[in-house]
Amino acid sequence: MRVAIIQFDISWEDKQSNFKSLEKLILPLSGKTDLIVLPEMFNTGFSMNPDKLCEHPHSETFTWMKNLSDKGNFAVCGSYIVKEAGKTYNRFVLVAPGTET
């Protein structure tokens, strides 16, 4: 198994900027790796504003990870803020090509 561990300059609380930065680093790895490991809280950085930044399961960041995984034909994993049943979590998620939403 070929694993790529990604470290990058996270843009504080800016999901779209982080997604774009990560795509530039990750997409060239297509065909060269099987698993991409992203930093903890990769989409926002650590924040004291979890209610502002949280997502429901299978929402924006999950969809981004799924699309990236399908496009690059590799698994992608990392953690981000998820809100479920009224509570927020730093949830680790792994998405592989073909993962259902």
HUJO-V532345 format. One record per residue. RES is the residue in one letter. D_LAST is the distance of its C-alpha to the last C-alpha in whole Angstrom. Layout:
<<RES/D_LAST> <RES/D_LAST>>
This chain:
<<M/25> <R/25> <V/24> <A/24> <I/25> <I/24> <Q/27> <F/27> <D/29> <I/26> <S/27> <W/27> <E/24> <D/24> <K/20> <Q/20> <S/24> <N/22> <F/19> <K/22> <S/24> <L/21> <E/21> <K/24> <L/25> <I/22> <L/21> <P/25> <L/24> <S/22> <G/24> <K/26> <T/23> <D/21> <L/19> <I/19> <V/20> <L/20> <P/22> <E/22> <M/21> <F/20> <N/19> <T/22> <G/24> <F/26> <S/26> <M/28> <N/26> <P/23> <D/23> <K/23> <L/20> <C/18> <E/14> <H/12> <P/9> <H/6> <S/9> <E/11> <T/12> <F/8> <T/8> <W/11> <M/11> <K/8> <N/11> <L/14> <S/13> <D/13> <K/16> <G/18> <N/17> <F/17> <A/15> <V/15> <C/15> <G/17> <S/17> <Y/17> <I/17> <V/15> <K/16> <E/16> <A/18> <G/21> <K/21> <T/20> <Y/19> <N/19> <R/16> <F/16> <V/12> <L/12> <V/10> <A/11> <P/12> <G/9> <T/7> <E/4> <T/0>>
